[in-house]
Amino acid sequence: MASRTSRHGPAPAPSTRRREVPHAARRRLPMRFLLPSLILVALMAMLMLRGYVHSEILADHRIQPEAATDKVPEKILEGGPVIDTRSGRTTSLSVPDHRLVLTFDDGPDPRWTPKVLDVLRDHHAHAVFFVTGTMASRYPELVHRMVAEGHEVGLHTFNHPDLSYQSKKRIDWELSQSQLALAGAAGIRTSLFRPPYSSFADAMDNKSWPVTEYIGTRGYITVVNNTDSEDWQKPGVDEIIRRATPKGGKGAIVLMHDSGGDRHQTVQALDTFVPQLQHQGYEFQNLTEALHAPSAHTEVTGLDLWKGKAWIYLVQASDGITDALVVGIAVTGVLVFTRFGLMLLLSAAHARRVRKPDFRWGPAPITEPVSVLVPAYNEAKCIEHTVRSLMASEHPIEVIVIDDGSSDGTARIVEDLGLPNVRVVRQHNAGKPAALNRGLANARYDIIVMMDGDTVFEPATVRELVQPFADPSVGAVAGNAKVGNRDSLIGAWQHIEYVMGFNLDRRMYDILRCMPTIPGAVGAFRRSALERVGGMSDDTLAEDTDITMAMHRDGWRVVYAERARAWTEAPETVQQLWSQRYRWSYGTMQAIWKHRRALVERGPSGRFGRVGLPLVSLFMVLAPLLAPLIDVFLLYGVVFGPTQKTIVAWLGVLAIQAACAAYAFRLDRERMTHLISLPLQQILYRQLMYVVLLQSWITVLTGGRLRWQKLRRTGVVEAPGSIPRQRAERGGKDRRPVG
């Protein structure tokens, strides 16, 4: 975004009586903060939900070592794999002979579970799937298919912790969340449960047995196994079949897996194992079918059903939103690094070109006088410094101060100076574009320099600014705007932004011949070019961007004069900065929309439309809008993800930015000491710019309108003899936020 200062606006009407405002109304959070905050909170909530469902948050991967078994009833240790501790019972059951209950743990998996289901369907076999709540939430259609095809579903906890480490509250949470996922996926509850990391009944110990007892009090039957295929080890198809086959025609509960890794051996073994044992007289049934018991499934209706459906919807939404965010981050990364690369390469090319000893804009330098227009609205604190800086100009000039209905005596201050070649033109308040057009009508010369009333020029500024007009194809020139009040932290951050962002951008856009903005603080125009495009327009809130785009479309070159330095007063409070940047970003969007027809036009307008507009839209609107995603994922990664890798990645990006900033400072011959605040700028200042752009988008999309606000100036930037003089005798009252 190019450098701009405040547009003129009417002064507030004086009031003799302060209106009483309710205390609650004064403390209400402004919508510009509330809405972005709500969006940020929603994004973080979606990320945390996804992290929870993907076992990145609240996951516990500890596994309890083996313990003593003296507290486990002997009949459980020597009993079958079905353990019932409901209603105070302590019983176990075994599957009858020639009955096989295939059980699959850890699913459903989007790749392997469908293959397992296909094999079972082809061989008319049923099984029990012990699903985790995380996977059931992510792939509800597979759970629905299991139930629809006659299989039973059991719980395997939500995100697979060893329950012997967990409190009863956590166990209840694991069960209830898993049931919620089942209700949303298939409209059922189940009474079957298999603990993670379980094996045979005789492996029950003093740590796992209390969990089994407690699970029974919650209405669940615990199902372990007595035949383990050990397919997770991928020992080969034949070995899986051998291990899964019971001895002597006995019944068995067979442990397999349909998730947790590559399960192609499991699928292949299953396709051989099932028909082979069916041929031997085995039946593959659900657990309740094999035990001749009532179904483990209970239909869920009413509010519980809708809660389950809402849960599945939220999980699907979080996955979809996160996937979109990841794509957004990828796009942002490409845009950011493309911009960095283009800026470094093209700004270097620009510097080499214009700094050659024999470089000339044209056959002869520009020496004829020029007109300098200074639109001013309530600039009493700054205008004297501005005008006196022009009097030191090394180039012949006339100065026209257009007083746009000021109420603080701005015009009188200029007139009382009694300086030669300085005229004051008064008009009723009509806004900055009207003031500039009024000045243009009163100007004597063919080259027009425009500056703001809070800006000071160096003696060589005007001379350097007008030299490119020696090239007859040049219609406008952008100068080098500098932050004069850079001693505060917020001023230093803007100084970095001006040097690293705006000025490197101008060099890049100059080479690409599509510079989007002539800064209002320091710019020059050929009078004939201005007249051909109809002068300054008030169609947008960014008249400088609007006129620059109009110049491109009319076939004029717009170039950057790096030696034409101007010192401007940047906003000194967050609210003033917000007001300024909100206007800039909103006005830029307006200008892009106004000149959108350039995309389909021919000639110079079409070239700008197909090169300039996309670049401006990508680098100034889209990339900054998506850039907060990087910070959102950074925060998530630091708190919940691989913290070390996340921090290293962020430091790497910061190092690249620091290198670009150092290069920009070197090109502009600025001291590197201001870059000390760059890391803090990336953490704090950048977030403010994100919210400003987001608020601008919201204003655009909702059809809102933004009014101009006059920024309160302090006059701390003086004439070139003391550039840039910082705060000395100014009182704090001069820097209070815009009302």
Secondary structure, DSSP 8 states (H G I E B T S, - for coil): ---------------SS-----HHHHT---HHHHHHHHHHHHHHHHHHHHHHHTTSSS-----------TTS-HHHHTS-SEEE-GGG--EEE---TTEEEEEEES---TTHHHHHHHHHHHTT--EEEEE-HHHHHH-HHHHHHHHHTT-EEEE--SS---GGGS-HHHHHHHHHHHHHHHHHHHSEEE-EE--TT---GGG--TTHHHHHHHHHHTT-EEE--SEE--GGG---HHHHHHHHS-STT--EEEEEESSSS--HHHHHHHHHHHHHHHHTT-EE--HHHHTT---SEEE--HHHHHHHHHHHHHHHHHHHHHHHHHHHHHHHHHHHHHHHHHHHHHHHHHHHHHTSTT--SSSS---S-EEEEEEESS-TTTHHHHHHHHHT-SS-EEEEEEEES-SSSHHHHHHHH--TTEEEEEE-S--HHHHHHHHHHH--SSEEEEE-TTEEE-TTHHHHHHGGGGSTTEEEEEEEEEES--SSHHHHHHHHIIIIIIIHHHHHHHHHT------TTEEEEEHHHHHHTTS---SSS-HHHHHHHHHHHTT-EEEEEEEEEEEE----SHHHHHHHHHHHHHHHHHHHHHTGGGGT--HHHHHIIIIIHHHHIIIIIIHHHHTHHHHHHHHHHHHTS-HHHHHHHHHHHHHHHHHHHHHHHHHTT--GGGGGGHHHIIIIIHHHHHHHHHHHHHHHHTT----------------GGGSS---SS--GGGG----
